[in-house]
């Protein structure tokens, strides 16, 4: 059983790791970290069976971390000191949760339950209940929807709602944010598009990816361009005109229905 532990409190990470290793079962802990931004990067590449995930962490909570790792190919066990989060997970039938401080007997029961369901066969995709949980939390406005983006000295968490548009800069990308702020991240625009596509961002040009929430006006003539709410004019490529037109048609139909 390959396990990862993510919790912003080091003593909780180490205590849970010791409890897991004390069980009468072969457990390999492949990741222990107190930094959710590190977890986001590593969990995309690691093959694990179970993720023990703290819910309440600074900068990026457990639910937001999972949102960035969709689709999941591992099971999740939430760990929390707050029973309201445990009840939330139970209500939406997330796989399981542990209240802190962790009781080793409860931990053993959860591991046995997992083993009984999956044995040595790891599901290609985690239980859909987790995805349903995230969708419901997003609907209720309980997810702040932040993304962890690599910058020169590490990672920075950026609220998706504050990103007006993204601009390609060779192998880097500029995020244009509220109050005319700019953030240079070490990812190509193509890589950024993969992350922000699920948030509704639209690629209008080989150099531009926009947040439709800040789109003010679209001109079809003169090669095609859009005006953003901050007054900036961005080009629309010939190949993306149809996509943008379809987007506005969908909005128009939605208003008239």
Secondary structure, DSSP 8 states (H G I E B T S, - for coil): -EEEEE-S-HHHHHHHHHHHHTSSS--EEEEEES-HHHHHHHHTT---SEEEEES--SSS-HHHHHHHT-S--SEEEEEES-HHHHHHHHHTT-SEEEESS--HHHHHHHHHHHHHHHTT---SS--HHHHHHHHHHHHTT----EEEEEETTEEEEEEGGGEEEEEEETTEEEEEEGGG-EEEESS-HHHHHHHHGGGT-EEEETTEEE-GGGEEEEE-STT-EEEETTS-EEE--GGGHHHHHHHHHHHHHHHH-
